[in-house]
Amino acid sequence: MPSATELVWPITQSGITVSWDPDSTRLGQGPRRSAAYFQIHIPYEPLTTPRIAEDEEGIRYPVASDLQPRLAVAWEPADDYRVWTFHLRRGVRSNWGNELTAECVRWSWERVYHLKQVGYWRSCYLAGLASIDDLEILDDYTLRFHLSRSNPSFPAYTSFATNNIVDATEAKRH
């Protein structure tokens, strides 16, 4: 059982799939490859992640309406789903040894807004975070998103790779 500061991908109990196609054995492309989480270099961390379900044919798929904690341990809406407060897991460190805090979350999202690519479009126009100024840091482990409109599905937008959280302390050095 992982400790409170260890995070694991919810793909299998023994490891994570590193093949892009989980059906590769059925397609004659060789065996599926898995590796323990600690053997995979993942330089970012999402706030949430969807639970992985499996259909009757054994095909795995994410369930966006059933989110699990990752860097965020809890989140709650206010003001008819226009405001979302996220509480971060304490003690999570990057591979450089720096703790991932609310500042890392803000910096990572700010970067997405400056790049003006798909993450910006998704966050601004679909999720409803009109400006990076609408992301407020309350303390090292708490932040609040002020949306331009009601969005009961907003936490699902925190699991996309475009808005994954990086170690801002280390990233700023480069």
Secondary structure as UniProt FT lines:
FT   TURN            4..5
FT   STRAND          16..17
FT   TURN            22..28
FT   STRAND          34..35
FT   HELIX           37..39
FT   STRAND          48..54
FT   TURN            56..57
FT   STRAND          60..69
FT   STRAND          72..78
FT   TURN            79..82
FT   STRAND          83..88
FT   TURN            90..91
FT   TURN            95..96
FT   HELIX           102..115
FT   HELIX           118..121
FT   HELIX           122..127
FT   HELIX           132..134
FT   STRAND          135..139
FT   TURN            140..141
FT   STRAND          142..146
FT   TURN            152..153
FT   HELIX           154..158
FT   HELIX           161..163
FT   HELIX           168..172
//
